Amino acid sequence: MINWDFLQELCSIPGVSGEEKGVRERILRELEPLGNVSLHTTPLGCLTVKKQGRKKASVSVLICAPMDEPGFLVSRICDDGTVKLTPVGDISGQALCGRPVTVCTAKGELPGVLGAKPVHLLTAEERGKPVSAGELYLDIGALSKEEAGEAVYPGDRVVFASPWSQSGNMVFGRSLTSRAACAVLVSLLHRDLECDLTAAFTTQGETGAGGLMTVVHDVQPDVVLCIEGAQASSPDEEDGGCALGKGPSVSFMDTRMVYDSRLFRSVIEMACRLHIPCQERTAVDGDGSAGRAASQTGARTLMVRIPVRYPGVPVSMTAKEDLESIVRLLEAVCPEIAGGSF
């Protein structure tokens, strides 16, 4: 069901918050051949899709997936030609020094490397602390401020130069927390749906979900389902919240709000009845976008998450079967929600 070549393309397109145009255009090309959809791009760059089903929905449902990814913005050019960066989104600074990156400039893409203060210049106190993302700088090989200024400009986006690969049931790539969610939603829209459905590919999820909030305000749905990645447990964790290979992770709450209990229980029960792998997210963490959606309209909300390892570093990992399971689960539960059963 998932088009893996399409997901690979999505992961290769730079899309730091506020510059999601390339991702949106690729999704548009994937959806335009469908004859029963209405496509609209909002002023903030979100893509909304109205899909006609075999019958009208008595309860309006909006499913959202973020298009953007964490990265950096060029903030200042230093006298020695290095470039100061501002992190965008939740990025772990651990082991990022020396990582290759791509700078997206007005003149095109430019290679660079992330750097940090040399070890021999660190104080004893600094050596005992991990390097934060805010302490990293960009090195494009320029030897002066003037040389660097001819290549980059404040506000340019910087993304990790990460390879895509597959190994057995696992896929590895950049920004899988958002792009895998987009691939899931595109796959769902290609299905012959029982009820009408509205989908949204949203912007600026890493900086406060501004795109999602505007879409929810415009659409005014009764129910909002937010699809995005969640930190999966490491191999040595007994209770990391969710695990790879066990299906989508459904949250009952996060640090912002408690989700609709009727939706939560009904989705879990349907997954069990249909033998679709699914797991309850036991970790109460994060500041989920569904909470922001609820604050805009009072809509009933639920988070359905994709287990992803290493979401805040250059290469993330997720299981193919989990993405397939999410599509199956959404295809089953959406008619029930739209019909008022949940």
C-alpha positions in Angstrom: 0.0 0.0 0.0 2.8 2.4 0.8 4.7 3.7 -2.2 8.3 3.3 -0.9 9.8 5.1 -3.9 7.5 8.1 -3.2 8.6 8.1 0.5 12.2 8.0 -0.5 11.6 11.1 -2.7 9.9 12.9 0.2 12.8 12.2 2.5 15.2 13.7 0.0 13.4 17.0 -0.4 14.5 19.8 2.0 11.6 21.1 4.0 12.6 22.9 7.1 9.7 24.7 8.7 8.5 27.6 6.6 10.0 26.2 3.4 7.8 23.2 2.7 7.1 24.1 -1.0 9.1 21.3 -2.5 7.4 18.7 -0.3 4.0 20.1 -1.1 4.6 20.1 -4.9 5.7 16.5 -4.8 2.6 15.5 -2.9 0.4 17.5 -5.3 1.9 15.5 -8.2 1.0 12.3 -6.5 -2.6 13.3 -5.8 -3.5 15.2 -9.0 -4.3 12.0 -11.0 -7.1 11.2 -8.6 -10.4 12.3 -10.1 -12.5 12.7 -7.0 -10.4 15.1 -4.9 -10.4 18.8 -4.5 -7.0 20.3 -3.8 -6.3 23.7 -2.2 -3.1 25.4 -0.9 -3.6 27.8 2.0 -1.8 31.1 2.4 0.5 29.5 5.0 1.4 26.7 2.5 -0.7 23.9 3.8 -2.3 21.5 1.3 -5.9 20.5 2.0 -7.6 17.7 0.1 -11.3 16.9 0.1 -11.9 13.3 -1.0 -15.3 12.1 -2.1 -16.3 8.7 -0.6 -19.2 6.4 -1.6 -21.5 8.3 0.8 -21.7 11.5 2.7 -20.3 11.8 6.2 -22.6 12.7 9.1 -19.5 13.6 11.2 -16.8 15.6 9.5 -13.3 14.1 9.8 -10.0 15.9 9.2 -6.7 13.8 9.1 -3.5 15.8 9.3 0.2 15.1 8.6 3.1 17.5 8.9 5.3 18.2 5.9 8.2 20.0 7.6 11.3 18.7 9.2 13.8 19.8 11.9 16.9 21.6 10.7 18.7 24.9 11.0 18.5 28.5 9.8 21.6 30.5 9.0 21.6 33.3 11.6 25.0 35.1 11.3 28.2 35.0 9.3 31.4 35.2 11.4 34.6 37.0 10.5 36.5 33.7 10.0 33.9 32.4 7.4 32.1 30.1 9.6 28.3 30.5 10.0 26.2 30.6 13.1 23.0 28.5 13.1 19.6 28.6 14.9 18.0 25.2 15.4 14.5 24.7 14.1 12.6 22.0 15.9 13.6 19.3 18.4 17.2 18.4 17.4 19.6 16.4 19.5 23.1 17.9 19.4 24.8 14.6 20.4 27.3 13.3 17.9 26.4 15.9 15.2 29.8 17.5 14.9 31.3 16.6 11.5 28.0 15.6 10.0 27.4 16.6 6.4 24.6 19.0 5.7 23.0 20.8 2.7 22.4 24.5 2.7 19.4 25.6 0.6 20.3 29.0 -0.8 18.7 31.3 -3.4 21.4 30.2 -5.8 20.9 26.5 -5.2 22.1 23.8 -2.8 25.5 24.0 -1.2 27.4 21.3 0.8 28.6 22.0 4.3 29.7 20.4 7.6 28.5 20.9 11.1 31.2 22.0 13.5 31.6 22.7 17.2 34.2 24.2 19.5 37.4 22.1 19.3 37.9 19.7 22.2 41.3 21.2 23.2 39.7 24.6 23.7 36.9 23.3 26.0 37.1 24.0 29.7 36.9 21.1 32.1 33.2 22.0 32.8 32.4 22.1 29.1 34.0 18.7 28.5 31.5 17.1 30.8 28.5 18.4 29.0 27.0 17.2 25.7 27.1 19.7 22.8 23.7 21.3 22.2 22.3 21.9 18.8 22.5 25.6 19.4 26.3 25.4 19.9 26.9 24.0 16.4 28.1 26.1 13.5 28.2 25.6 9.8 31.4 25.3 7.9 31.1 25.7 4.1 34.9 25.9 3.6 34.9 29.7 3.4 38.0 31.5 4.8 36.5 34.9 5.3 33.2 36.7 6.1 33.1 38.1 2.6 33.6 34.7 1.0 30.9 33.1 3.1 28.6 36.0 2.5 28.7 35.5 -1.2 27.4 31.9 -0.7 24.9 32.0 2.1 22.5 34.5 3.6 20.7 34.8 7.0 17.5 32.8 6.8 18.8 30.1 4.5 17.7 26.6 5.6 20.1 23.9 6.4 19.2 20.2 6.4 21.1 17.0 7.1 22.6 15.3 4.1 21.4 11.8 5.0 21.2 8.7 2.8 18.1 6.6 2.3 18.3 2.9 2.7 16.2 -0.2 3.3 17.1 -3.4 5.2 14.6 -6.1 5.5 11.5 -4.6 7.2 13.2 -1.4 8.1 13.6 1.9 6.2 16.2 4.5 7.1 16.1 8.2 6.1 15.9 11.8 7.1 12.7 13.4 8.6 10.8 10.1 8.8 8.6 11.4 11.6 6.8 13.8 9.1 7.4 12.3 5.7 6.3 8.8 6.7 3.1 10.4 8.0 2.6 12.1 4.6 3.2 8.8 2.8 0.6 7.2 5.0 -2.0 9.9 4.3 -1.3 9.8 0.5 -1.8 6.0 0.5 -5.1 6.4 2.3 -6.3 9.0 -0.2 -5.6 6.6 -3.0 -8.0 4.1 -1.5 -11.7 3.8 -2.4 -13.1 5.3 0.7 -16.5 4.6 2.1 -17.2 8.2 3.4 -16.1 11.7 2.5 -12.8 12.7 4.1 -10.7 15.9 4.4 -7.0 15.6 4.7 -4.4 18.2 5.3 -0.6 18.3 4.8 0.5 21.0 7.2 3.4 23.4 7.6 5.5 24.6 10.5 4.8 21.6 12.8 8.3 22.0 14.3 7.6 25.6 15.3 4.2 25.4 17.0 1.9 23.8 14.5 0.9 27.1 13.0 -0.2 25.5 9.7 -2.3 22.9 11.5 -4.2 25.5 13.6 -5.1 27.6 10.5 -6.4 24.6 8.6 -8.5 23.4 11.6 -9.9 26.9 12.0 -10.8 27.0 8.3 -12.3 23.5 8.0 -14.1 23.4 11.4 -14.2 19.6 11.6 -16.0 17.5 14.2 -13.1 15.2 14.7 -9.3 15.7 14.1 -6.9 12.8 13.7 -3.2 13.8 13.7 -0.7 11.4 12.2 3.0 11.9 13.1 6.0 10.1 14.4 6.8 9.2 18.0 10.0 8.2 19.7 10.2 4.5 19.7 11.9 2.6 22.5 15.6 1.6 22.1 16.5 -2.0 22.2 17.4 -2.0 25.9 14.4 0.0 27.0 11.7 -1.9 28.9 9.1 0.8 28.6 9.9 3.5 26.0 6.3 4.3 25.2 6.0 2.3 21.9 8.1 -0.2 20.0 9.0 -0.8 16.3 7.1 -3.5 14.5 4.0 -3.5 16.8 1.8 -1.2 14.8 0.7 2.4 15.2 0.9 3.9 18.7 -2.3 5.5 19.9 -2.0 8.1 22.6 -4.5 8.7 25.4 -2.8 12.0 26.5 0.4 14.1 26.3 1.7 17.0 28.3 -0.8 19.4 26.7 -4.1 17.5 26.9 -6.1 14.3 27.4 -7.4 13.0 24.1 -11.0 11.9 23.5 -11.4 8.7 25.5 -14.2 7.4 23.3 -12.1 7.7 20.2 -9.1 6.2 22.0 -10.9 3.1 23.2 -12.8 2.6 20.0 -9.7 2.8 17.8 -7.9 0.3 20.0 -10.9 -2.1 20.1 -11.4 -2.0 16.3 -7.7 -2.8 15.8 -8.1 -5.8 18.0 -11.2 -7.0 16.2 -9.6 -6.7 12.8 -6.3 -8.1 14.0 -4.4 -5.0 13.0 -1.2 -4.5 15.0 -1.7 -1.5 17.3 -0.3 -0.4 20.7 -1.2 2.1 23.4 1.4 4.7 23.9 2.3 4.3 27.5 4.7 7.3 27.7 2.9 10.6 28.5 5.3 13.0 26.8 5.5 15.6 24.1 3.3 18.5 23.2 1.1 16.9 20.5 -0.3 18.9 17.6 -3.8 17.4 18.3 -4.0 19.5 21.4 -3.5 22.6 19.4 -6.2 21.5 17.0 -8.7 21.1 19.8 -7.9 24.5 21.2 -9.0 26.1 17.9 -12.4 24.5 17.5 -13.2 22.2 20.4 -13.1 19.3 18.0 -12.6 15.8 19.4 -9.0 14.8 18.7 -6.7 11.8 18.7 -3.0 11.2 18.0 -2.1 8.1 15.9 1.7 7.9 15.9 4.3 6.1 13.8 7.0 4.5 16.0 10.4 6.0 14.9 13.8 5.6 16.4 16.2 8.5 16.4 13.8 11.2 15.3 16.0 14.2 16.3 19.2 13.1 14.5 20.3 12.9 10.8 19.0 9.3 10.1 15.8 7.9 11.6 14.4 4.4 11.3 10.9 3.0 11.1 9.3 -0.4 10.3 7.5 -0.9 7.0 4.8 -3.0 8.5 3.9 -0.2 11.0 3.2 2.2 8.1 1.1 -0.5 6.4 -0.8 -1.1 9.6 -1.6 2.5 10.0 -3.2 2.8 6.6 -5.3 -0.3 7.3 -6.4 1.1 10.6 -7.3 4.5 9.3 -9.3 3.0 6.4 -11.3 0.9 8.9 -11.9 3.6 11.6 -12.6 6.6 9.4 -16.0 5.3 8.2 -17.0 4.5 11.8 -16.1 8.0 12.9 -17.8 9.6 9.9 -20.9 7.6 10.5 -21.1 8.6 14.2 -20.3 5.1 15.6 -17.2 6.3 17.5 
